[in-house]
């Protein structure tokens, strides 16, 4: 794609990166075949190719974002299926993130939307605030009928019950059992420390059982993904910088992540901090980041489980990190029969805060994904991302568990709570 940025514009490293990405695009349109919003809406501007044109026009002109551009960029899930499909290697993730940052700086949203985004940025990255917000959602349920659609979605998102805070999520070190082979830091995560404490507990059990010392680092917090993907760069970099410093101080061999949306962001820390004094440390941490499935595959596991598992491939894992086979291989090695839906590459509609800010589209995507998983008649649905688990679990009676919970159980850990009656 030909670009027309001025020499002055190209002194900005963000514009330089945009120019590189735009020039890689050859207009082939392969991305439209795997874009969930294009398949739903049939609008070229709701495809990656269409959004690329909108972003190019906005950035080249150096103008503030307009309502039309914002509408179609906001509809993007950042599922990154287009990056898996693109034969030219267009790095759509960096481009759409630049666009969102530009929108945040130059476009004045309606008051309600500004307030909603500010609330999400101040609540979701903080587990205790998140818990308090869920209590507030419970109190609001009787008044749901009178709420705007986006607030209804937030009320509906609230689970029926909350687990008590887990002792494993506070700063500490869990020693390896037997001979220590590695020392890793674990990203506790934000949402899952409030919504599902079983995930981190299972992760720590299986790693320590395999000889891995696990550190919950002092000063670690949100990975920055929530604020990063709504264009609030300053807030996201503040969160990320705290993690980089915490993990650097912890002196670990790897940073293990069991929420794939977080993993995609942490692995991009080197790019995020390329102009910062933290550039070297950020690149080091990004290189050490491992999804839990990657590190378990490196170590190797065997088990004796015997259940049919419908595996849901989280977009951030299969497209964002290009990890496609490791979780399925681990499940098979643990004895499970792995089933895959007819549309494994398509998003479930969770996509971070997408199901809260675009509830109608998210609901349609979720219903389609639940139908394709249910058609497999599995005993359990497995996923590697808490957002996907919540989105899918909200619309099915099948148990939905994190992949690491199944692997922990199959290798000597307790049976997941969701499977007590299976």
N, C-alpha and C positions, 0 to 999 in steps of 0.2 A: 504494500500500500504506500503510495506517495504521500509524504507529509510536507508541510509548509511552515514549520516553526522558524521564527526569526532568530538571528544569532544571539540577540539579547535574551530571548526566551530559553535558548539552549544553555545559558549559563546556570540555569536552575537544574539541579540534579534530578528532581522529580520529572521535569519536562524531558530531560535527556532519556530517562528510563521509559517514559511514555513513547517517545520517538522511536526507540529501539523496538518496543513491543508492536507499535502500529506498523512499522515497516516490515515486520515479519508476517503480517496478515496478507493472504493472497485472495481474499474474498471467496474462497471455495465453497463455503456454506456447509461443510461437513458437520460443523458444530450445531446446526439447527436440528439435526436428527436426534441429538441426545440432550437437548435443552428442555427441562421440564416445563418452563413457562411458555416456551414457544409451542410445545406440543399441546398445552392446555388452551392457549389463547389464539394461536395461529397468527400472531402479529409479528412482523419482521423486527419491529423495534423491541420486542420482548424476546429476541434471540441474542446470542453473544455477538453475532455479526452486526446486528442492528444497534446494539448498545455501543459497540466499538465505534461506529460511525457517529453516534451522538457524542461520545466522549471526545473523539478527534475534533469534531466541529467546535465543541465547547472550549477545549484546551488551546487549539490553534488560534481561535479568536481572542483568547485571553479574557473572555467575558464571564460574568456571573452565571451560575446555573439557572436555567429557566424551569418552569413548571413541567413542561413536557419531558425534558431530560430527567428531572428528578423522579417523575412518575415511573419511568421505565427502568432506571437504575435501582430504585427502591424495590421493584418487583423481582430483581435478580436475587436468587438464593445464595449465590457464591458456592454452589455445589461443586463447581469446577469440572463437571463432566465434559465441558467443552475442551478443557486442557488435555484430558485423556484422548479425546477424539481428534484434536487438531493435528494435521500432518506437518504443519510448519513450526510447531513449537511456540505458538503465541502464548505468552505468560499473562493470561487474562486476569489472574488473581491480583497481580501488582497493578495492572491498569485500572481495574474497577475500584481497588482500594484508593488509588490516587484520585479517581473521580469522586469518591465519597468524601474524601478529605476536602476537595475543592467545593463540593456542595455544602459541606458543613461550614466552610468559611464564607461562602458568597451568597447562599440562598436563605431567605427568611421563611421558615415553614410556618403554617398556621399555628396559632397558640397551643391548641390541644396537642398537636404532633410534637412541638418543641418540649412541652411539659412531659409527655410520655417518654420521649427519648432521654430526657434529663433524669427522670425517675428510674428508668431501667439502668442507666449508667451509674446511679448512686445506690442501687439495690442489688442487682444480680451479681456483681463481683464480690460481695460481702456476705458470707454465709449466714451470719446472725441477723443481718438486715433482711436477707432473703426469707429466713424463717418467720420473722415478724410480718413480712409482707404476705406470706401464705396465711397466717392467722387472720390478717386483715381481709384477705380474699374469702375466707370462710365466713367472716362476719357479713360480707357484702352479698353472699349468695341469695338471701331472701329478696334482695333488691335488684337482682340480675336483669329482670325484665325492663328496668328503666335506664340501664347503662348503655353508653355508646358501644358499637360492635367491638372495638379494640379492648375496651375495659371488660366486656363480656368474655373475650378470649382469655384475658388475664385471670379472671375469676374461674373460668372453666379449666385453665391450666393447673390450678392448685390441686394437689393430690388430696385424697380423702383422709390421709393420715401422714404424720411425719415421724421418722425415727428419732430417738434421742441422739444428741450429739455423741459422736464416737470418741473414745479416748485415744484412738490411734492417729487422729488428725492434728494433735498438738505437737509442737517441736520436741523431738526425741530421736533416739537411735534404737532400731530393732536388730539385735545381733543375729548373725547367721547361725543356723543349726549345723553342727558338724564343722567341717573345714570351710573356711571363708574363701570363696572364689572371686567375689566382686564386692564393691561398695557403691551403692547407687542412691541417688536422691529420688524421692517420689513426689510428683506434683499432686497435692491433695485435691485440687479442683475447687470450684465455687459451688455450683449447683448440686453436685453429687454429695458434698459433705452435708448438705441440708436435706436432699431428697432421698439419697440411697447410700447409707454408710456401709452397706455390705461390700461395695465394690473395692474400696481401699482396704478393708479388712481382709478380703480374699486375696488381694494383690500382695499384701505384706505376708500373709501366711504362706502362699506358694513360693514367693521369692526366698524367704528365710529358710524354708524347708529344702530349697535347692542350693543353699549355701551362699545366699546373697545377703549382705548387710544392707539394711534399708534406713535411710536418713530422712526424717521430716525436718527440713532445714528451718532454722530460726530466721524470720523476716520474709519467708516466702508467702506469696498471696496469689491473686488472680493472674493468669497468664497475660491478660490484656486483650484477649480476643473480642470480648463483648463490646468494649469501647472502640477498639480498632476498626471493627466492621460497621460501625455507625459513624465513622469519620472523626471521632474524637481522639485525634492522634496524641495530643499532649497527655491525656489521661491514660491511654493505652501504654505509652512509652514509660510513664511513671511506674505503672504496675510491672511492666517487663523489666525495667532497670532494677527494681527491688529483687526480683527473682534472680537475675544475672549475678548480682552481688551476693545473694544468699547461697546460691549453688556454687559459686566460685569459692566462697569461704568454706563450704562443706567438703571440698576436695574429694570429689566422687569420680568414679569411672564412667558413669552414665547418668542421665536424667530420665527416669522412667515415667511415662505418661499413659494413663488408662482412660482418658477422654480424648478421642481422636481430634475433635475440634480444637482443643488446646494444643495438641501435638503439632498440628499444621502451623499454628502461630509460633510456637517455640522454635520450631525448625526454621522459621523465617526471621529469627532475631538478628542474624547477621545482616540481612538486607535492611531491616527496620533501623538498625543502629549504624549503618555504613558511614554516616557522617559524624558520628558521636565519638567522644573520648572513650566510650565503652565498646567501640567497634571490635577490638581484638577479643575482649572477653565475651561479647555477644556471639561472635562467630564460633568461639570455642564451645560455648554452651549449646548453640544450635547444632554443632557437629556431634555433641554428646547425647542429644535428645533421641530417645527410643520409645516407640510405642511398646506397650507391654507384650504384644504378640511378637515383636521383633526380638526382644531379649529372651523370651521363653523359647523361641525357635532356635536361637543361638545356643542356649544351654541344653535344650532337648528334654522332652517329657514323654512318659508313657502312662496309660491308664486303662481301666477296665469298664468304662461306662457303657451303657447300652440304651440310648435314647435317640429318637429322630429329632434333629435340630435344624430348624429353618434359619439359615444364616443371613442376616441383613447386613450388607456391606455399607457402612456409614460413608457418605460422600467424602468427608474430610480424611478418611483413611484410604479409600480406594483411589480417589482423584487427587486430593490435596497432598497425600504422602506417597501415593502409588504403591500402597501395601494392599495387595489383592489376594495372595495365596496363603500368607502366613497364618491368619486366624483359622482358615479352613483346614490347613495341614495339621495344626495343633489339635483341633477338635477331633479329626480323624485318628491322630496318634493316641488320643485319650480314649478312643473306643466309640465315639459318637458317629452316627450316620448323618452326614451333612447334606442338606437339601438346599437348593438355590432357587429363588423365584424367577419368573420369566423376564422380569425387568430389573436385574440386579444393579444396573448402572444408574437407575433413576432415583431421585431424592424422595424421602418420605415427607418432606415439608417442614421439618423441625428447623434446621439451618440456623442455629443460635437463637436469635430473637425473632426470626422470620415469622414463626407461628403466632407471635404476639402482635406483630406489626402488620402482617398480611394474613389475617386469620382465614379469609374466604379461600384464597389460593392454597394456603397450607392445609386446610381441611380437605380439599379435593385431592391433593397429592397424598395426604395421609390415608384417605379412604382407598385410593388405588393401591397403595403399598400394602395395606393390611389385607386387602382382597387377594393380592398375588402371593403373599406369605401364607394366608389361611388355606389357599387352594392346595398347598403342599401337604396338608393334614399332619403337621408335625406334633411332637410332644411338647416342644418348647421353641420359642424364638430367641435367638442370640444376636447381640449387637455389641459394638465396642465404643458406644458413645451414649452418654446419659440422655441427651436431648432426643435422640432417635428412640431410645427405650421409652421415654415418656410419651412421645408422639404416637408410637405404635401401640403401646400398652393402653392408651386412652380409648382405643377403638376395637379392642379384641379381648376375648375371654381367655385366650391362651396365655400361659406364663411367659413373661419377657425378662430375660436375665442378661447380665453382662457376660461376655465370653470368658473372662477371667474367673467368674464364679463357677462356671461349669468345669473349667480346667482345674481349679483348686479342689473341687469336689472329687473329680475323677482321679486325682493324685493324692488323696488322703485327707482332704479338708471336709468340713461339714456340708451336708446337702443344702443348697440354696433355699431360703425361706419360701420363695415362689414355687418351689417344686415339692413342697411337703406333701401335697395330695396327688402327685403324679406317680 
